[in-house]
Amino acid sequence: MNTADGALNSLEFQVVGVFQTFSKDYDARAVRIPLTAAQEMLATTGVNTLVVSLKQTEDSDAMAAALADRHGRDGLEVKTWLQLNDFYAKTVEMYDAQFAVLRIIILLMVLLSVANSVNHERIRARRRVRHHDGPGQSQRTDILLIIAENTIIGLIGAGAGVVLESYWR
């Protein structure tokens, strides 16, 4: 490895394990060594960047806040991986927007197909009843009954969806 001054330096290490990430290029070049060994190899006592690996990604914000409180006065800057990786945040944002559009399209398709099926069957049923029972309710009343029935079914379905969604989270 090159030192901070550009000279070549080397140390002997014993391999005690291997690790793998999602990036093949990173895996081909990355090693984990103790900080003191890295400083000795670079012939420096300073640290340019220190990466802290956590077991749970959800702990990132709390850990960043704790480190900033403890070391922020020393002039150290603490950033989470989301703050450093703008590409990831923008990619997630783009996919969220695309999936939102897909959800709306699927919702409309389901809504229209269900409405078509229900309305078709209800209109046929009302015609049969009107044919056998004679002139009963008006066509306007039939339409209002169908709208009320669809609204009640929709509210029940939406309520069940909300309950199931909160259960699976």
Summary of the structure (lengths in Angstrom):
residues: 169
radius of gyration: 32.0
end to end distance: 47.8
largest distance: 102.4
contacts: 300
relative contact order: 0.05
helix: 67%
strand: 1%
